[in-house]
Amino acid sequence: MSSLLIKVIDIKGYCPVYQPDDEFEIVDGYKLISAKEVCMHSLASFLPWYVALSKGVSPKDLGLGDQEAAYIQ
């Protein structure tokens, strides 16, 4: 079972949904797992990338970060 962890690192301005360190997970490339609410606007930020990242493509190869972590705004 493959897993992609999405974690809120920082918030600039005001967010009514997330706080820093909130996280949710994409399992098997399409199942969103979260103990808290998920903001629909945040999904738009990572939708273009989640399939590649879930399949193990390096964030560095995608121009999103280093070998271990992707950073998406």
N, CA, C and O atoms as a printed pandas DataFrame, in Angstrom:
     atom_number atom_name residue_name chain_id  residue_number  x_coord  y_coord  z_coord
0              1         N          MET        A               1    0.845   -1.170    0.000
1              2        CA          MET        A               1    0.000    0.000    0.000
2              3         C          MET        A               1    0.895    1.239    0.000
3              4         O          MET        A               1    1.662    1.449    0.939
4              5         N          SER        A               2    0.801    2.051   -1.040
5              6        CA          SER        A               2    1.588    3.280   -1.106
6              7         C          SER        A               2    0.856    4.405   -0.375
7              8         O          SER        A               2   -0.370    4.404   -0.263
8              9         N          SER        A               3    1.635    5.357    0.115
9             10        CA          SER        A               3    1.057    6.427    0.914
10            11         C          SER        A               3    1.792    7.729    0.635
11            12         O          SER        A               3    3.012    7.743    0.477
12            13         N          LEU        A               4    1.044    8.815    0.577
13            14        CA          LEU        A               4    1.599   10.151    0.384
14            15         C          LEU        A               4    1.069   11.024    1.509
15            16         O          LEU        A               4   -0.138   11.247    1.598
16            17         N          LEU        A               5    1.946   11.521    2.364
17            18        CA          LEU        A               5    1.562   12.351    3.502
18            19         C          LEU        A               5    1.628   13.817    3.107
19            20         O          LEU        A               5    2.655   14.278    2.608
20            21         N          ILE        A               6    0.546   14.554    3.324
21            22        CA          ILE        A               6    0.496   15.989    3.077
22            23         C          ILE        A               6    0.429   16.675    4.438
23            24         O          ILE        A               6   -0.464   16.398    5.239
24            25         N          LYS        A               7    1.383   17.575    4.691
25            26        CA          LYS        A               7    1.467   18.238    5.994
26            27         C          LYS        A               7    1.520   19.747    5.794
27            28         O          LYS        A               7    2.256   20.241    4.940
28            29         N          VAL        A               8    0.734   20.478    6.585
29            30        CA          VAL        A               8    0.744   21.939    6.560
30            31         C          VAL        A               8    1.975   22.407    7.332
31            32         O          VAL        A               8    2.117   22.125    8.522
32            33         N          ILE        A               9    2.854   23.118    6.650
33            34        CA          ILE        A               9    4.074   23.619    7.259
34            35         C          ILE        A               9    3.870   25.036    7.793
35            36         O          ILE        A               9    4.254   25.339    8.923
36            37         N          ASP        A              10    3.270   25.896    6.984
37            38        CA          ASP        A              10    3.135   27.300    7.340
38            39         C          ASP        A              10    1.863   27.841    6.704
39            40         O          ASP        A              10    1.421   27.348    5.667
40            41         N          ILE        A              11    1.283   28.846    7.323
41            42        CA          ILE        A              11    0.103   29.524    6.777
42            43         C          ILE        A              11    0.414   31.011    6.733
43            44         O          ILE        A              11    0.787   31.611    7.741
44            45         N          LYS        A              12    0.257   31.591    5.564
45            46        CA          LYS        A              12    0.431   33.037    5.420
46            47         C          LYS        A              12   -0.956   33.639    5.308
47            48         O          LYS        A              12   -1.732   33.260    4.431
48            49         N          GLY        A              13   -1.268   34.562    6.180
49            50        CA          GLY        A              13   -2.613   35.124    6.210
50            51         C          GLY        A              13   -3.500   34.296    7.118
51            52         O          GLY        A              13   -3.056   33.804    8.155
52            53         N          TYR        A              14   -4.756   34.144    6.722
53            54        CA          TYR        A              14   -5.749   33.460    7.549
54            55         C          TYR        A              14   -6.270   32.225    6.825
55            56         O          TYR        A              14   -6.589   32.282    5.638
56            57         N          CYS        A              15   -6.353   31.123    7.536
57            58        CA          CYS        A              15   -6.955   29.897    7.012
58            59         C          CYS        A              15   -7.977   29.405    8.031
59            60         O          CYS        A              15   -7.620   29.137    9.178
60            61         N          PRO        A              16   -9.245   29.281    7.631
61            62        CA          PRO        A              16  -10.275   28.844    8.565
62            63         C          PRO        A              16  -10.278   27.330    8.807
63            64         O          PRO        A              16  -11.029   26.845    9.654
64            65         N          VAL        A              17   -9.456   26.588    8.081
65            66        CA          VAL        A              17   -9.483   25.124    8.163
66            67         C          VAL        A              17   -8.227   24.563    8.816
67            68         O          VAL        A              17   -8.319   23.768    9.751
68            69         N          TYR        A              18   -7.064   24.964    8.338
69            70        CA          TYR        A              18   -5.817   24.345    8.772
70            71         C          TYR        A              18   -5.058   25.161    9.808
71            72         O          TYR        A              18   -5.191   26.381    9.905
72            73         N          GLN        A              19   -4.261   24.438   10.573
73            74        CA          GLN        A              19   -3.260   24.999   11.473
74            75         C          GLN        A              19   -1.928   24.349   11.087
75            76         O          GLN        A              19   -1.928   23.244   10.545
76            77         N          PRO        A              20   -0.800   25.003   11.352
77            78        CA          PRO        A              20    0.486   24.348   11.090
78            79         C          PRO        A              20    0.539   22.972   11.773
79            80         O          PRO        A              20    0.039   22.787   12.883
80            81         N          ASP        A              21    1.149   22.037   11.087
81            82        CA          ASP        A              21    1.307   20.638   11.497
82            83         C          ASP        A              21    0.078   19.766   11.242
83            84         O          ASP        A              21    0.139   18.562   11.488
84            85         N          ASP        A              22   -1.033   20.325   10.759
85            86        CA          ASP        A              22   -2.152   19.483   10.331
86            87         C          ASP        A              22   -1.681   18.633    9.165
87            88         O          ASP        A              22   -0.807   19.046    8.403
88            89         N          GLU        A              23   -2.250   17.459    9.024
89            90        CA          GLU        A              23   -1.842   16.587    7.920
90            91         C          GLU        A              23   -2.979   15.666    7.509
91            92         O          GLU        A              23   -3.894   15.380    8.281
92            93         N          PHE        A              24   -2.886   15.214    6.269
93            94        CA          PHE        A              24   -3.770   14.182    5.771
94            95         C          PHE        A              24   -2.969   13.317    4.820
95            96         O          PHE        A              24   -1.819   13.630    4.513
96            97         N          GLU        A              25   -3.561   12.241    4.353
97            98        CA          GLU        A              25   -2.803   11.235    3.617
98            99         C          GLU        A              25   -3.578   10.781    2.387
99           100         O          GLU        A              25   -4.805   10.675    2.404
100          101         N          ILE        A              26   -2.836   10.517    1.325
101          102        CA          ILE        A              26   -3.390    9.884    0.131
102          103         C          ILE        A              26   -2.850    8.461    0.125
103          104         O          ILE        A              26   -1.637    8.255    0.085
104          105         N          VAL        A              27   -3.739    7.485    0.163
105          106        CA          VAL        A              27   -3.368    6.078    0.219
106          107         C          VAL        A              27   -3.759    5.402   -1.092
107          108         O          VAL        A              27   -4.828    5.660   -1.645
108          109         N          ASP        A              28   -2.886    4.545   -1.572
109          110        CA          ASP        A              28   -3.092    3.808   -2.832
110          111         C          ASP        A              28   -3.314    4.728   -4.020
111          112         O          ASP        A              28   -3.891    4.315   -5.026
112          113         N          GLY        A              29   -2.861    5.976   -3.914
113          114        CA          GLY        A              29   -2.932    6.896   -5.045
114          115         C          GLY        A              29   -4.260    7.593   -5.242
115          116         O          GLY        A              29   -4.378    8.430   -6.137
116          117         N          TYR        A              30   -5.292    7.272   -4.420
117          118        CA          TYR        A              30   -6.582    7.927   -4.649
118          119         C          TYR        A              30   -7.486    8.024   -3.418
119          120         O          TYR        A              30   -8.528    8.675   -3.488
120          121         N          LYS        A              31   -7.129    7.410   -2.312
121          122        CA          LYS        A              31   -7.971    7.458   -1.109
122          123         C          LYS        A              31   -7.456    8.537   -0.157
123          124         O          LYS        A              31   -6.335    8.446    0.345
124          125         N          LEU        A              32   -8.277    9.557    0.086
125          126        CA          LEU        A              32   -7.897   10.632    0.990
126          127         C          LEU        A              32   -8.320   10.245    2.403
127          128         O          LEU        A              32   -9.499    9.998    2.656
128          129         N          ILE        A              33   -7.353   10.192    3.326
129          130        CA          ILE        A              33   -7.584    9.814    4.711
130          131         C          ILE        A              33   -7.249   11.013    5.591
131          132         O          ILE        A              33   -6.150   11.560    5.512
132          133         N          SER        A              34   -8.208   11.420    6.435
133          134        CA          SER        A              34   -7.959   12.554    7.312
134          135         C          SER        A              34   -8.807   12.437    8.571
135          136         O          SER        A              34   -9.974   12.050    8.514
136          137         N          ALA        A              35   -8.213   12.774    9.697
137          138        CA          ALA        A              35   -8.949   12.804   10.959
138          139         C          ALA        A              35   -9.680   14.133   11.128
139          140         O          ALA        A              35  -10.577   14.251   11.963
140          141         N          LYS        A              36   -9.293   15.138   10.328
141          142        CA          LYS        A              36   -9.884   16.474   10.414
142          143         C          LYS        A              36  -10.483   16.847    9.068
143          144         O          LYS        A              36  -10.379   16.105    8.092
144          145         N          GLU        A              37  -11.114   18.016    9.040
145          146        CA          GLU        A              37  -11.654   18.550    7.797
146          147         C          GLU        A              37  -10.538   18.790    6.792
147          148         O          GLU        A              37   -9.395   19.046    7.168
148          149         N          VAL        A              38  -10.881   18.706    5.507
149          150        CA          VAL        A              38   -9.933   18.985    4.429
150          151         C          VAL        A              38  -10.499   20.147    3.607
151          152         O          VAL        A              38  -11.673   20.141    3.237
152          153         N          CYS        A              39   -9.673   21.121    3.333
153          154        CA          CYS        A              39  -10.077   22.292    2.556
154          155         C          CYS        A              39  -10.019   21.981    1.053
155          156         O          CYS        A              39   -8.989   21.535    0.549
156          157         N          MET        A              40  -11.100   22.212    0.362
157          158        CA          MET        A              40  -11.156   21.956   -1.077
158          159         C          MET        A              40  -10.147   22.812   -1.845
159          160         O          MET        A              40   -9.607   22.370   -2.859
160          161         N          HIS        A              41   -9.894   24.021   -1.374
161          162        CA          HIS        A              41   -8.929   24.893   -2.057
162          163         C          HIS        A              41   -7.518   24.304   -1.993
163          164         O          HIS        A              41   -6.739   24.457   -2.935
164          165         N          SER        A              42   -7.193   23.643   -0.902
165          166        CA          SER        A              42   -5.857   23.053   -0.789
166          167         C          SER        A              42   -5.666   21.899   -1.768
167          168         O          SER        A              42   -4.553   21.656   -2.235
168          169         N          LEU        A              43   -6.739   21.194   -2.076
169          170        CA          LEU        A              43   -6.627   20.077   -3.018
170          171         C          LEU        A              43   -6.155   20.542   -4.387
171          172         O          LEU        A              43   -5.397   19.840   -5.056
172          173         N          ALA        A              44   -6.594   21.711   -4.803
173          174        CA          ALA        A              44   -6.200   22.241   -6.117
174          175         C          ALA        A              44   -4.692   22.430   -6.223
175          176         O          ALA        A              44   -4.130   22.324   -7.313
176          177         N          SER        A              45   -4.031   22.710   -5.094
177          178        CA          SER        A              45   -2.587   22.939   -5.109
178          179         C          SER        A              45   -1.792   21.688   -5.421
179          180         O          SER        A              45   -0.780   21.763   -6.117
180          181         N          PHE        A              46   -2.222   20.541   -4.924
181          182        CA          PHE        A              46   -1.421   19.339   -5.129
182          183         C          PHE        A              46   -2.011   18.337   -6.124
183          184         O          PHE        A              46   -1.357   17.341   -6.432
184          185         N          LEU        A              47   -3.214   18.563   -6.630
185          186        CA          LEU        A              47   -3.801   17.617   -7.593
186          187         C          LEU        A              47   -2.918   17.359   -8.819
187          188         O          LEU        A              47   -2.846   16.217   -9.273
188          189         N          PRO        A              48   -2.247   18.373   -9.370
189          190        CA          PRO        A              48   -1.403   18.068  -10.536
190          191         C          PRO        A              48   -0.205   17.161  -10.215
191          192         O          PRO        A              48    0.386   16.581  -11.127
192          193         N          TRP        A              49    0.154   17.035   -8.954
193          194        CA          TRP        A              49    1.379   16.344   -8.573
194          195         C          TRP        A              49    1.185   15.038   -7.830
195          196         O          TRP        A              49    2.114   14.232   -7.777
196          197         N          TYR        A              50    0.015   14.793   -7.252
197          198        CA          TYR        A              50   -0.109   13.685   -6.309
198          199         C          TYR        A              50    0.068   12.311   -6.938
199          200         O          TYR        A              50    0.571   11.404   -6.275
200          201         N          VAL        A              51   -0.326   12.126   -8.186
201          202        CA          VAL        A              51   -0.161   10.810   -8.810
202          203         C          VAL        A              51    1.321   10.490   -8.966
203          204         O          VAL        A              51    1.772    9.408   -8.592
204          205         N          ALA        A              52    2.071   11.429   -9.518
205          206        CA          ALA        A              52    3.511   11.198   -9.693
206          207         C          ALA        A              52    4.200   10.973   -8.350
207          208         O          ALA        A              52    5.011   10.057   -8.212
208          209         N          LEU        A              53    3.880   11.800   -7.368
209          210        CA          LEU        A              53    4.498   11.641   -6.051
210          211         C          LEU        A              53    4.091   10.319   -5.401
211          212         O          LEU        A              53    4.912    9.670   -4.754
212          213         N          SER        A              54    2.830    9.916   -5.568
213          214        CA          SER        A              54    2.361    8.644   -5.008
214          215         C          SER        A              54    3.045    7.450   -5.650
215          216         O          SER        A              54    3.188    6.397   -5.030
216          217         N          LYS        A              55    3.468    7.622   -6.901
217          218        CA          LYS        A              55    4.138    6.527   -7.609
218          219         C          LYS        A              55    5.650    6.543   -7.408
219          220         O          LYS        A              55    6.372    5.750   -8.012
220          221         N          GLY        A              56    6.127    7.452   -6.554
221          222        CA          GLY        A              56    7.539    7.446   -6.205
222          223         C          GLY        A              56    8.429    8.356   -7.028
223          224         O          GLY        A              56    9.651    8.297   -6.887
224          225         N          VAL        A              57    7.861    9.196   -7.883
225          226        CA          VAL        A              57    8.689   10.147   -8.622
226          227         C          VAL        A              57    9.267   11.143   -7.616
227          228         O          VAL        A              57    8.549   11.652   -6.755
228          229         N          SER        A              58   10.533   11.409   -7.727
229          230        CA          SER        A              58   11.231   12.296   -6.799
230          231         C          SER        A              58   10.697   13.722   -6.899
231          232         O          SER        A              58   10.522   14.240   -8.002
232          233         N          PRO        A              59   10.434   14.367   -5.750
233          234        CA          PRO        A              59   10.048   15.781   -5.785
234          235         C          PRO        A              59   11.095   16.641   -6.497
235          236         O          PRO        A              59   10.756   17.626   -7.153
236          237         N          LYS        A              60   12.360   16.263   -6.361
237          238        CA          LYS        A              60   13.436   17.006   -7.043
238          239         C          LYS        A              60   13.278   16.909   -8.558
239          240         O          LYS        A              60   13.456   17.901   -9.265
240          241         N          ASP        A              61   12.946   15.720   -9.059
241          242        CA          ASP        A              61   12.751   15.545  -10.500
242          243         C          ASP        A              61   11.558   16.346  -11.026
243          244         O          ASP        A              61   11.520   16.721  -12.198
244          245         N          LEU        A              62   10.582   16.604  -10.146
245          246        CA          LEU        A              62    9.409   17.391  -10.530
246          247         C          LEU        A              62    9.620   18.889  -10.313
247          248         O          LEU        A              62    8.757   19.696  -10.658
248          249         N          GLY        A              63   10.773   19.261   -9.738
249          250        CA          GLY        A              63   11.052   20.667   -9.461
250          251         C          GLY        A              63   10.294   21.194   -8.260
251          252         O          GLY        A              63   10.029   22.392   -8.168
252          253         N          LEU        A              64    9.939   20.299   -7.328
253          254        CA          LEU        A              64    9.124   20.692   -6.179
254          255         C          LEU        A              64    9.856   20.672   -4.846
255          256         O          LEU        A              64    9.272   21.030   -3.823
256          257         N          GLY        A              65   11.102   20.269   -4.832
257          258        CA          GLY        A              65   11.816   20.203   -3.560
258          259         C          GLY        A              65   13.064   19.364   -3.672
259          260         O          GLY        A              65   13.741   19.361   -4.700
260          261         N          ASP        A              66   13.362   18.648   -2.597
261          262        CA          ASP        A              66   14.539   17.795   -2.570
262          263         C          ASP        A              66   14.131   16.345   -2.830
263          264         O          ASP        A              66   13.022   16.093   -3.301
264          265         N          GLN        A              67   14.990   15.418   -2.537
265          266        CA          GLN        A              67   14.694   14.010   -2.797
266          267         C          GLN        A              67   13.602   13.470   -1.885
267          268         O          GLN        A              67   12.915   12.515   -2.247
268          269         N          GLU        A              68   13.430   14.065   -0.704
269          270        CA          GLU        A              68   12.514   13.529    0.305
270          271         C          GLU        A              68   11.177   14.249    0.391
271          272         O          GLU        A              68   10.168   13.613    0.697
272          273         N          ALA        A              69   11.129   15.549    0.133
273          274        CA          ALA        A              69    9.917   16.322    0.374
274          275         C          ALA        A              69    9.618   17.270   -0.780
275          276         O          ALA        A              69   10.515   17.890   -1.352
276          277         N          ALA        A              70    8.328   17.366   -1.107
277          278        CA          ALA        A              70    7.860   18.338   -2.095
278          279         C          ALA        A              70    7.236   19.502   -1.324
279          280         O          ALA        A              70    6.617   19.295   -0.281
280          281         N          TYR        A              71    7.397   20.703   -1.829
281          282        CA          TYR        A              71    6.827   21.890   -1.201
282          283         C          TYR        A              71    5.913   22.559   -2.207
283          284         O          TYR        A              71    6.352   22.986   -3.275
284          285         N          ILE        A              72    4.635   22.649   -1.858
285          286        CA          ILE        A              72    3.619   23.195   -2.753
286          287         C          ILE        A              72    2.870   24.282   -1.999
287          288         O          ILE        A              72    2.527   24.123   -0.828
288          289         N          GLN        A              73    2.627   25.374   -2.682
289          290        CA          GLN        A              73    1.941   26.492   -2.031
290          291         C          GLN        A              73    0.489   26.502   -2.423
291          292         O          GLN        A              73   -0.264   27.369   -1.979
